[in-house]
Amino acid sequence: SLPDLDLLHDPEDELLCANLMDLVQATLGRAPLGAKRCSRLLMPAQLLVQVRTELLRLACSEPCGLRGALLDLCVEHGKTCHDVGHITVDPAVVPTFQLTLVLRLDSRLWPKIQGLFTSGPAFTPLKLSTGFRVIKKKLYSSEQLLIEEC
């Protein structure tokens, strides 16, 4: 419930999450999506807010909060998922959970970007869809995966 989430609210995690979102954007800014191809993936403001809220929500039940997270970034297009980066939120903390953030390319762009996945150098800005998926895996227990679709 909402009042319970207020009790679990950690101001340090808010600041850490803001820094994490900067790192996510920087990683997406140099995302390798194909052989010799890099594309600057742009996160719409709405997506940024949604991802930040979801990451904080998933971290609030963890022993070290967001500091204990490993974040894997993936971009999905069609049935293929490209790994674009890995972020250890706080290298001084032993990770307690892993989050896989699966972002999607804006489907309206697909005809325009099909050529990106062929060989040859290029740098093209691409907008991400506001839909995403987060997969949470606890590293200290044998619980099943938690998959959140947003």
N, C-alpha and C positions, 0 to 999 in steps of 0.2 A: 504494500500500500504506500501511498505518497508520504504520509507522516513518517513511516519507517525509513524510507529512503533519505529523508532529511536528517535523521539520526546518524545514518551511515555516511553522510556527506563529509568529505575530507578536502579542505581547502588546498592542501599540498597536492592532492591528485588533480585538482582543477588546473593548477599551474603546470604540473607535469604533463597533463593531457594537451594543454595549449602548445607546449614545446614539442610534444609527440606529433601533433597535427602539422606543425611546421616541418618536422623531419619527414613525415609521410608525403607532404606536398613536394619537398625537395627530391625525395626518392622517385616520385611519380614524374618529376620534371626531367628525369634522365632515364626513363624506363626503356629497357631493351625489349622490343616486341617481336623482333625477328632477326635473322642473320644480318649483321652490320646495320641494323636500323634502330634508331632511337626516336622516340616520340615524346613530346612534352604533353603529358596527360593533365588536363585541367579539371580540378574538382569544383563543381558549382557550389556556391555558398550554402545552399540548402543541404547538399550532401555532406559538406564539412560539419555542419551543426548536427546532423543526424548521426554521423559516425562518431563524433565526439561524445554525444549523449549515450550512445550504445556502449562504447568502450568504458566509460565511467560506470555505467550500470553493471556491466559484466565484471568489473574489477572490485566493486564495493563488497563482495562477499569473500574476497581473497585475503589471506593472512597479511600480505605486504601491499595490498591495494594494487594500483596500476604499476608501482615500482617493480613488482614481481612478474611482469609480463614480457613475453617474447611476441613480437608481432611480425607475421608473414604477410606480405602484400602480393595479391594476385589480381590480374585483370582477365576477365572472361570475355571472349567473343565467340559466338556460336557455341560449339561444344568443346572448344579448346580453352584451357586456362593457362595463362603465362605467369610465371613467377617473376615479379619485378623487384623484390627486395625483402630484406630481413632486418628488423630493428630490435635490439635489446633495449628496453625502456630505461633500465638503470643497471649498467654493467657491474655495479658494486653489490647488487642483490642477486642471490641465487633465484633463478626463475621458478615460480610456482605454477604458472599456467601459460599456455600458448594460445594466441588468438590468430586466426587466419582470416584476414579481411579480403573478401572477394568482391572486387568492383567490376562494373560492367561498362563497356563502351556504349555510348548513346547509339541505339540501334538505327536511328535515322542516318547515321554516318557510315554504316557498313558499306554501301556501294562505293562511297568515296575513298574508303581506306583499304579495299581489297588488295591494291597494289603495294601496300606497306609491307606485306608479309612475303614479298619476293626479295631477291638479292639486290644489292645496290645501296649506296649511302643516301640517307635522307634525314630530315628533321622536320616533323610536322606536328603542330599542336592539335590535340584531339580532346574533345569534351567527354567526360564520363556521365553516365546515366545517374539519376538520383537513387536508383535501386541498388542494393548491395546485400551481401550475406556475411555473417560473422560466425566462424566455427571456434568454439572454445573447448580446449582440452586441458584438464587439470594434470599437472605433471607429478603430483604427489599422491594421487589416488587412482583407483582403477574404475572410477565412474565412467559412464558412457559419455560420448561427445554431446555437446550442446550446440545445436545449430539454430541461429537466429536469422530469419529472412526479413529484410526491411525494404 
